[in-house]
Amino acid sequence: MKKGEVRSEAPGPTEIRSHLVRNEVLKAGVWLGMALFIGACIILIQPILLIFAGIVVASMLDGGARLLGRVLPVARAWRLLIICMSLVAFLGWAILFAGSQIADQAATLQQVVMTQIERLAAWAGDHGLGNVEIDAKTVSDNIAGTVGRVTAAVGSLVGALTSLVMIVVLGIFIAIEPRLYERGVAWMLPMKMRDDFYITTARMGFTLRRLMAGRLLGMGVEGIGTWLLCALAGVPMAALMGLLTGLLAFIPNIGAIVSGILLILVGFSAGPDVGLYAIMIYLFVQTVDGYLIVPMVAKQTVDLAPALVLGAQILLGALLGILGLALADPIVAMIKVALEREAERNAWAAPGAGEADKEKATGSA
């Protein structure tokens, strides 16, 4: 090439000159990206659930720090530290003082439950309902089948403990500086979508904090109430029944059914009178939770229809196992908040929208 001559670049074989072809390639890329994203979500669904569980734990810690701030005017970091240390102290107390008693009771729980189930099977056979042979393996396999497929991450005791530690640690990290992660996610969104993202996440956080506060309140009332009433009525394994009832209260609908079955089976193992007491204890505790605590929480958060929550539990439990079953309620609540926010934006964008709709859409209401 001579001096002063301008180099002329010729188009290569991969150059797309056609505007139509470029648009079609762009559309194909979008669809391919969506397919890869959906496939990645399916493959990584267990880590995604663990991350969401960490967010749920973070909302509980953050809610406790906010509640403590009403009576203790110190920095948020100190309040969060007090909440975390209180949780560790409670777990230590439970392990040191109540752990041995609960462990002894847990060792006999399976035997008591299996004995009662065998009695029910014998009673059904005597009344012409068929001969049913039940053993521990059959019952455990059926329970596992109804709960769903539990993945390798939580398929064993070691895996469950590891996942629990990861959830708690992740929740603590998120609770320490939640705005940091919120701004990080917003940074990946287009500028025009960031304001709406902040409004939606603020509402989700508010709803999740109130929902988890009500859930913890219900767990405490059901667990402590069951323990005290069982101890007064002479129901065996009162401490273990209270613990199981409180833990299962985290799962609406299904948790109450499972804890009720266990309580009644254990009650009848001590005699018909104690069994009737167990039924009355279960009805009383569930009535207090269902007619006092649940309506009070629903007024402050998202009022979820029981059939909607139960359907989500069945679906997520079958697809994702125990973790999906436990997180079905907060997942449905978050989806409902997002849909309500989208409905507000659509109402604001519709022709003839009033000032009230605009205020809701911009978060000023």
Kinemage of the C-alpha trace (Angstrom):
@kinemage 1
@onewidth
@group {chain A} dominant
@subgroup {mainchain}
@vectorlist {calphas} color= white
{ca met a 1} P 0.000 0.000 0.000
{ca lys a 2} L 1.356 3.382 -1.013
{ca lys a 3} L 2.060 6.209 1.411
{ca gly a 4} L -1.010 8.339 2.158
{ca glu a 5} L -3.413 5.704 0.857
{ca val a 6} L -6.364 4.954 3.131
{ca arg a 7} L -6.916 1.312 3.993
{ca ser a 8} L -10.324 0.063 2.827
{ca glu a 9} L -11.763 -2.769 4.893
{ca ala a 10} L -13.922 -5.199 2.946
{ca pro a 11} L -16.828 -6.990 4.686
{ca gly a 12} L -16.040 -10.516 5.834
{ca pro a 13} L -18.140 -13.669 5.485
{ca thr a 14} L -19.685 -13.211 8.951
{ca glu a 15} L -20.843 -9.643 8.304
{ca ile a 16} L -24.647 -9.444 8.407
{ca arg a 17} L -25.770 -6.651 6.136
{ca ser a 18} L -29.445 -7.528 6.067
{ca his a 19} L -31.503 -5.708 8.703
{ca leu a 20} L -34.064 -8.527 8.704
{ca val a 21} L -31.405 -11.182 9.305
{ca arg a 22} L -29.882 -9.170 12.153
{ca asn a 23} L -33.275 -8.880 13.844
{ca glu a 24} L -33.944 -12.595 13.484
{ca val a 25} L -30.507 -13.477 14.871
{ca leu a 26} L -31.155 -11.152 17.810
{ca lys a 27} L -34.520 -12.804 18.495
{ca ala a 28} L -32.944 -16.253 18.266
{ca gly a 29} L -30.261 -15.152 20.727
{ca val a 30} L -32.892 -13.928 23.173
{ca trp a 31} L -34.844 -17.194 22.986
{ca leu a 32} L -31.647 -19.237 23.320
{ca gly a 33} L -30.628 -17.160 26.340
{ca met a 34} L -34.035 -17.700 27.949
{ca ala a 35} L -33.803 -21.452 27.354
{ca leu a 36} L -30.318 -21.571 28.892
{ca phe a 37} L -31.507 -19.472 31.844
{ca ile a 38} L -34.470 -21.790 32.503
{ca gly a 39} L -32.211 -24.834 32.202
{ca ala a 40} L -29.721 -23.318 34.637
{ca cys a 41} L -32.527 -22.583 37.120
{ca ile a 42} L -33.707 -26.203 36.910
{ca ile a 43} L -30.202 -27.550 37.465
{ca leu a 44} L -29.364 -25.057 40.218
{ca ile a 45} L -32.762 -25.055 41.930
{ca gln a 46} L -31.363 -26.404 45.205
{ca pro a 47} L -28.744 -23.648 45.625
{ca ile a 48} L -31.389 -21.091 44.636
{ca leu a 49} L -33.664 -22.390 47.399
{ca leu a 50} L -30.800 -22.222 49.889
{ca ile a 51} L -30.180 -18.592 48.904
{ca phe a 52} L -33.874 -17.762 49.289
{ca ala a 53} L -33.884 -19.490 52.672
{ca gly a 54} L -30.934 -17.290 53.638
{ca ile a 55} L -32.973 -14.243 52.613
{ca val a 56} L -35.832 -15.470 54.827
{ca val a 57} L -33.425 -15.836 57.770
{ca ala a 58} L -32.035 -12.364 57.029
{ca ser a 59} L -35.557 -10.918 57.120
{ca met a 60} L -36.126 -12.459 60.548
{ca leu a 61} L -32.837 -11.089 61.891
{ca asp a 62} L -33.506 -7.681 60.372
{ca gly a 63} L -37.028 -7.665 61.770
{ca gly a 64} L -35.698 -8.519 65.219
{ca ala a 65} L -33.142 -5.721 64.997
{ca arg a 66} L -35.833 -3.237 63.933
{ca leu a 67} L -38.118 -4.343 66.760
{ca leu a 68} L -35.298 -4.073 69.290
{ca gly a 69} L -34.555 -0.578 68.020
{ca arg a 70} L -37.905 0.620 69.406
{ca val a 71} L -36.747 0.032 72.965
{ca leu a 72} L -32.941 0.160 72.652
{ca pro a 73} L -31.599 3.263 70.868
{ca val a 74} L -28.212 1.907 69.763
{ca ala a 75} L -26.625 1.377 66.363
{ca arg a 76} L -28.173 -1.247 64.105
{ca ala a 77} L -24.984 -3.345 64.129
{ca trp a 78} L -25.166 -3.685 67.921
{ca arg a 79} L -28.852 -4.585 67.798
{ca leu a 80} L -28.209 -7.232 65.161
{ca leu a 81} L -25.356 -8.614 67.267
{ca ile a 82} L -27.664 -8.821 70.292
{ca ile a 83} L -30.255 -10.738 68.240
{ca cys a 84} L -27.651 -13.194 66.915
{ca met a 85} L -26.097 -13.751 70.343
{ca ser a 86} L -29.554 -14.258 71.875
{ca leu a 87} L -30.291 -16.899 69.263
{ca val a 88} L -26.991 -18.673 69.959
{ca ala a 89} L -27.613 -18.498 73.718
{ca phe a 90} L -31.089 -19.982 73.316
{ca leu a 91} L -29.798 -22.838 71.168
{ca gly a 92} L -27.022 -23.497 73.686
{ca trp a 93} L -29.503 -23.559 76.546
{ca ala a 94} L -31.775 -25.930 74.634
{ca ile a 95} L -28.896 -28.303 73.900
{ca leu a 96} L -27.382 -28.263 77.401
{ca phe a 97} L -30.499 -28.356 79.576
{ca ala a 98} L -33.187 -29.871 77.387
{ca gly a 99} L -31.111 -31.755 74.851
{ca ser a 100} L -30.647 -34.953 76.836
{ca gln a 101} L -34.326 -35.167 77.762
{ca ile a 102} L -35.478 -34.510 74.211
{ca ala a 103} L -32.939 -36.979 72.823
{ca asp a 104} L -34.230 -39.707 75.134
{ca gln a 105} L -37.803 -38.946 74.121
{ca ala a 106} L -36.920 -38.881 70.422
{ca ala a 107} L -35.380 -42.343 70.730
{ca thr a 108} L -38.725 -43.782 71.846
{ca leu a 109} L -40.966 -41.665 69.595
{ca gln a 110} L -40.554 -43.854 66.528
{ca gln a 111} L -41.335 -47.004 68.484
{ca val a 112} L -44.449 -45.443 70.043
{ca val a 113} L -45.724 -44.150 66.697
{ca met a 114} L -45.121 -47.468 64.935
{ca thr a 115} L -46.904 -49.357 67.715
{ca gln a 116} L -49.951 -47.114 67.387
{ca ile a 117} L -49.964 -47.423 63.601
{ca glu a 118} L -49.836 -51.213 63.895
{ca arg a 119} L -52.789 -51.084 66.283
{ca leu a 120} L -54.739 -48.993 63.791
{ca ala a 121} L -53.900 -51.463 61.037
{ca ala a 122} L -55.047 -54.371 63.228
{ca trp a 123} L -58.271 -52.527 64.079
{ca ala a 124} L -58.906 -51.888 60.379
{ca gly a 125} L -58.367 -55.577 59.613
{ca asp a 126} L -60.744 -56.669 62.382
{ca his a 127} L -63.479 -54.438 60.934
{ca gly a 128} L -63.174 -55.748 57.412
{ca leu a 129} L -61.112 -52.923 55.952
{ca gly a 130} L -58.461 -55.269 54.617
{ca asn a 131} L -55.263 -56.771 55.907
{ca val a 132} L -52.592 -54.106 56.047
{ca glu a 133} L -49.045 -55.023 56.973
{ca ile a 134} L -47.032 -51.995 58.040
{ca asp a 135} L -43.415 -51.760 59.047
{ca ala a 136} L -41.063 -48.872 59.724
{ca lys a 137} L -39.479 -49.022 56.264
{ca thr a 138} L -42.863 -48.903 54.504
{ca val a 139} L -43.978 -45.890 56.515
{ca ser a 140} L -40.713 -44.022 55.976
{ca asp a 141} L -40.781 -44.746 52.234
{ca asn a 142} L -44.375 -43.513 51.951
{ca ile a 143} L -43.581 -40.345 53.888
{ca ala a 144} L -40.599 -39.687 51.654
{ca gly a 145} L -42.765 -40.244 48.590
{ca thr a 146} L -45.431 -37.788 49.733
{ca val a 147} L -42.892 -35.125 50.625
{ca gly a 148} L -41.145 -35.419 47.277
{ca arg a 149} L -37.658 -35.888 45.972
{ca val a 150} L -35.071 -34.617 48.389
{ca thr a 151} L -31.885 -33.738 46.569
{ca ala a 152} L -28.402 -34.729 47.614
{ca ala a 153} L -27.818 -31.386 49.329
{ca val a 154} L -30.314 -32.227 52.049
{ca gly a 155} L -30.570 -35.980 51.540
{ca ser a 156} L -28.641 -36.949 54.650
{ca leu a 157} L -28.162 -35.721 58.181
{ca val a 158} L -24.734 -34.289 57.373
{ca gly a 159} L -26.115 -32.603 54.255
{ca ala a 160} L -29.045 -31.165 56.201
{ca leu a 161} L -26.780 -29.740 58.906
{ca thr a 162} L -24.421 -28.312 56.287
{ca ser a 163} L -27.310 -26.691 54.441
{ca leu a 164} L -28.666 -25.272 57.703
{ca val a 165} L -25.300 -23.739 58.579
{ca met a 166} L -25.023 -22.255 55.094
{ca ile a 167} L -28.511 -20.762 55.341
{ca val a 168} L -27.810 -19.178 58.740
{ca val a 169} L -24.412 -17.783 57.696
{ca leu a 170} L -25.852 -16.427 54.455
{ca gly a 171} L -28.743 -14.869 56.355
{ca ile a 172} L -26.359 -13.150 58.784
{ca phe a 173} L -24.239 -11.732 55.951
{ca ile a 174} L -27.312 -10.379 54.149
{ca ala a 175} L -28.779 -8.959 57.365
{ca ile a 176} L -25.545 -7.082 58.155
{ca glu a 177} L -25.771 -4.914 55.017
{ca pro a 178} L -28.959 -5.631 53.012
{ca arg a 179} L -28.729 -2.386 50.993
{ca leu a 180} L -25.386 -3.493 49.570
{ca tyr a 181} L -26.920 -6.543 47.891
{ca glu a 182} L -30.015 -4.624 46.847
{ca arg a 183} L -27.893 -2.008 45.063
{ca gly a 184} L -25.821 -4.770 43.480
{ca val a 185} L -28.879 -6.387 41.921
{ca ala a 186} L -30.279 -3.003 40.859
{ca trp a 187} L -26.960 -2.158 39.169
{ca met a 188} L -27.531 -5.023 36.716
{ca leu a 189} L -30.931 -3.628 35.690
{ca pro a 190} L -31.602 -0.848 33.175
{ca met a 191} L -31.780 2.641 34.662
{ca lys a 192} L -35.494 3.022 33.946
{ca met a 193} L -36.313 -0.107 35.944
{ca arg a 194} L -34.302 0.651 39.093
{ca asp a 195} L -36.809 2.902 40.869
{ca asp a 196} L -39.546 0.323 40.431
{ca phe a 197} L -37.151 -2.387 41.627
{ca tyr a 198} L -36.403 -0.480 44.845
{ca ile a 199} L -40.123 0.049 45.544
{ca thr a 200} L -40.920 -3.623 44.909
{ca thr a 201} L -38.068 -4.939 47.072
{ca ala a 202} L -39.023 -2.553 49.881
{ca arg a 203} L -42.562 -3.950 49.882
{ca met a 204} L -41.275 -7.511 49.678
{ca gly a 205} L -38.972 -6.912 52.630
{ca phe a 206} L -41.780 -5.371 54.682
{ca thr a 207} L -44.116 -8.262 53.883
{ca leu a 208} L -41.482 -10.917 54.551
{ca arg a 209} L -40.523 -9.394 57.902
{ca arg a 210} L -44.132 -9.265 59.072
{ca leu a 211} L -44.874 -12.734 57.721
{ca met a 212} L -41.883 -14.268 59.487
{ca ala a 213} L -42.656 -12.361 62.706
{ca gly a 214} L -46.127 -13.855 62.708
{ca arg a 215} L -44.706 -17.268 61.906
{ca leu a 216} L -42.257 -17.115 64.812
{ca leu a 217} L -45.051 -15.939 67.109
{ca gly a 218} L -47.208 -18.866 66.028
{ca met a 219} L -44.338 -21.298 66.501
{ca gly a 220} L -43.726 -20.016 70.020
{ca val a 221} L -47.391 -20.116 71.012
{ca glu a 222} L -47.972 -23.592 69.596
{ca gly a 223} L -44.716 -25.057 70.889
{ca ile a 224} L -44.833 -23.661 74.422
{ca gly a 225} L -48.600 -24.136 74.684
{ca thr a 226} L -48.402 -27.768 73.585
{ca trp a 227} L -45.521 -28.471 75.952
{ca leu a 228} L -47.232 -26.964 79.016
{ca leu a 229} L -50.650 -28.472 78.317
{ca cys a 230} L -49.184 -31.907 77.581
{ca ala a 231} L -47.171 -31.783 80.789
{ca leu a 232} L -50.301 -30.859 82.775
{ca ala a 233} L -52.432 -33.537 81.101
{ca gly a 234} L -49.833 -36.270 81.498
{ca val a 235} L -49.195 -36.789 77.775
{ca pro a 236} L -45.885 -38.650 77.304
{ca met a 237} L -42.893 -36.868 75.786
{ca ala a 238} L -44.345 -33.424 76.444
{ca ala a 239} L -41.084 -31.573 75.720
{ca leu a 240} L -40.558 -33.373 72.423
{ca met a 241} L -44.185 -32.837 71.394
{ca gly a 242} L -43.854 -29.142 72.119
{ca leu a 243} L -40.623 -28.919 70.130
{ca leu a 244} L -42.016 -30.792 67.127
{ca thr a 245} L -45.262 -28.807 67.187
{ca gly a 246} L -43.356 -25.523 67.311
{ca leu a 247} L -41.007 -26.486 64.481
{ca leu a 248} L -43.777 -27.877 62.276
{ca ala a 249} L -45.796 -24.684 62.816
{ca phe a 250} L -43.350 -23.017 60.405
{ca ile a 251} L -45.098 -24.995 57.629
{ca pro a 252} L -48.757 -23.869 57.448
{ca asn a 253} L -51.537 -26.433 56.975
{ca ile a 254} L -49.374 -29.532 56.515
{ca gly a 255} L -47.275 -28.910 59.628
{ca ala a 256} L -50.370 -28.694 61.814
{ca ile a 257} L -51.694 -31.971 60.396
{ca val a 258} L -48.421 -33.839 60.961
{ca ser a 259} L -47.944 -32.503 64.496
{ca gly a 260} L -51.567 -33.323 65.334
{ca ile a 261} L -51.212 -36.918 64.156
{ca leu a 262} L -48.042 -37.391 66.186
{ca leu a 263} L -49.587 -35.810 69.283
{ca ile a 264} L -52.725 -37.952 69.116
{ca leu a 265} L -50.777 -41.173 68.506
{ca val a 266} L -48.501 -40.476 71.458
{ca gly a 267} L -51.490 -39.539 73.616
{ca phe a 268} L -53.365 -42.765 72.958
{ca ser a 269} L -50.219 -44.756 73.706
{ca ala a 270} L -50.781 -43.779 77.371
{ca gly a 271} L -54.466 -44.676 77.371
{ca pro a 272} L -57.815 -43.524 75.951
{ca asp a 273} L -58.208 -40.724 78.508
{ca val a 274} L -54.807 -39.235 77.728
{ca gly a 275} L -55.543 -39.621 74.022
{ca leu a 276} L -58.723 -37.564 74.395
{ca tyr a 277} L -56.727 -34.947 76.302
{ca ala a 278} L -54.239 -34.873 73.410
{ca ile a 279} L -57.070 -34.263 70.937
{ca met a 280} L -58.405 -31.395 73.050
{ca ile a 281} L -54.914 -29.901 73.404
{ca tyr a 282} L -54.417 -30.034 69.660
{ca leu a 283} L -57.799 -28.427 68.922
{ca phe a 284} L -57.252 -25.692 71.521
{ca val a 285} L -53.754 -24.789 70.318
{ca gln a 286} L -54.767 -24.767 66.645
{ca thr a 287} L -57.848 -22.685 67.423
{ca val a 288} L -55.758 -20.051 69.194
{ca asp a 289} L -53.289 -19.970 66.317
{ca gly a 290} L -55.914 -20.043 63.576
{ca tyr a 291} L -58.380 -17.525 64.981
{ca leu a 292} L -56.078 -15.124 66.847
{ca ile a 293} L -52.521 -15.171 65.493
{ca val a 294} L -53.137 -15.888 61.804
{ca pro a 295} L -55.805 -13.159 61.316
{ca met a 296} L -53.637 -10.658 63.186
{ca val a 297} L -50.675 -11.429 60.935
{ca ala a 298} L -52.824 -11.387 57.791
{ca lys a 299} L -53.946 -7.823 58.554
{ca gln a 300} L -50.327 -6.663 58.638
{ca thr a 301} L -49.055 -8.639 55.652
{ca val a 302} L -50.419 -10.372 52.567
{ca asp a 303} L -53.652 -12.222 53.207
{ca leu a 304} L -52.988 -15.555 51.507
{ca ala a 305} L -55.855 -17.905 50.777
{ca pro a 306} L -55.358 -21.264 52.573
{ca ala a 307} L -56.121 -23.252 49.421
{ca leu a 308} L -53.524 -21.228 47.483
{ca val a 309} L -50.839 -21.904 50.111
{ca leu a 310} L -51.751 -25.601 50.322
{ca gly a 311} L -51.638 -25.969 46.542
{ca ala a 312} L -48.215 -24.307 46.440
{ca gln a 313} L -46.996 -26.603 49.221
{ca ile a 314} L -48.152 -29.692 47.338
{ca leu a 315} L -46.541 -28.521 44.109
{ca leu a 316} L -43.238 -27.298 45.571
{ca gly a 317} L -43.045 -30.224 47.976
{ca ala a 318} L -43.416 -32.708 45.126
{ca leu a 319} L -40.907 -30.882 42.920
{ca leu a 320} L -38.339 -29.611 45.408
{ca gly a 321} L -38.693 -31.723 48.545
{ca ile a 322} L -38.747 -30.579 52.164
{ca leu a 323} L -37.058 -27.250 51.487
{ca gly a 324} L -39.630 -26.318 48.857
{ca leu a 325} L -42.413 -27.358 51.222
{ca ala a 326} L -41.071 -25.147 54.011
{ca leu a 327} L -40.521 -22.128 51.735
{ca ala a 328} L -43.789 -22.364 49.806
{ca asp a 329} L -45.547 -19.751 51.954
{ca pro a 330} L -42.927 -16.964 51.646
{ca ile a 331} L -42.472 -17.729 47.938
{ca val a 332} L -46.210 -17.303 47.312
{ca ala a 333} L -46.217 -14.097 49.378
{ca met a 334} L -43.335 -12.623 47.363
{ca ile a 335} L -44.988 -13.540 44.072
{ca lys a 336} L -48.233 -11.910 45.197
{ca val a 337} L -46.425 -8.699 46.183
{ca ala a 338} L -44.695 -8.586 42.780
{ca leu a 339} L -47.989 -9.142 40.942
{ca glu a 340} L -49.742 -6.463 42.977
{ca arg a 341} L -46.924 -4.032 42.189
{ca glu a 342} L -47.184 -4.832 38.480
{ca ala a 343} L -50.950 -4.298 38.620
{ca glu a 344} L -50.380 -0.851 40.160
{ca arg a 345} L -47.960 0.091 37.390
{ca asn a 346} L -50.409 -1.069 34.738
{ca ala a 347} L -53.214 0.903 36.376
{ca trp a 348} L -51.027 4.008 36.402
{ca ala a 349} L -50.127 3.562 32.734
{ca ala a 350} L -53.757 3.006 31.688
{ca pro a 351} L -55.642 5.953 30.149
{ca gly a 352} L -57.659 7.944 32.679
{ca ala a 353} L -55.587 6.889 35.695
{ca gly a 354} L -56.246 9.008 38.773
{ca glu a 355} L -53.825 10.616 41.175
{ca ala a 356} L -54.253 7.775 43.691
{ca asp a 357} L -53.093 5.216 41.114
{ca lys a 358} L -50.083 7.366 40.255
{ca glu a 359} L -49.135 7.728 43.903
{ca lys a 360} L -49.279 3.971 44.419
{ca ala a 361} L -47.235 3.309 41.290
{ca thr a 362} L -44.504 5.718 42.394
{ca gly a 363} L -44.476 4.448 45.966
{ca ser a 364} L -45.583 7.737 47.512
{ca ala a 365} L -48.827 6.395 48.958
